[in-house]
Amino acid sequence: MATLIDSSILIAGERGKLDLRAKFAAQADETFAIAAITASELIHGVHRANTPERRAQREAAVEQLLSRIPVIPFDLLIARIHGRVWAGLAAKGVTIGAHDLLIGATALANGYSVATHDLRSFPKIPGLTVTRW
C-alpha cells in the first residue's frame, strides 16, 4: 500500500525522535508521498524559524525532502471527498483539524494510508487506514 506522510512524522525526524532514513529503508518497496497542505506546513515552519541559521537549515532540509517525495496536489476529486467526509463528521458532531481533514481526503482519494504520530484526528476519518510511526 502507498503511504501519505503526515508532517508530524517529518517533524519527529527533524527533531531526532524518529530515524526517517531507517523507516523509509525498511519499507523500500512502499510508495510514499505528502499532501500539498503538508508541504505548506513544512514551508510555514521554515519561515517561523527564530534565527537566520535555523531558517537556512530548515529550508535546506525541506527543499531536499520536497525534491525526493512526491507532493499530491489538491484537486476536484480530493475536494469532493473532503466535502463529503467533512459533512459526515459534522453531522455526527465530530470535528478534526482542517489540515488533517485535507490530508485524510488526499489519502482516501489516492488509495493511500496515512503515517502519523497524531492518533487524535486521523482515526476519526471513516475508511482511512492510519499507521503510527
Secondary structure, 3 states (H helix, E strand, C coil): CEEEECHHHHHHHHCCCCCHHHHHHHCCCCCEEEEHHHHHHHHHHHHCCCCHHHHHHHHHHHHHHHHHCCEECCCHHHHHHHHHHHHHHHHCCCCCCHHHHHHHHHHHHHCEEEEECCCCCHHHCCCCCEEEC
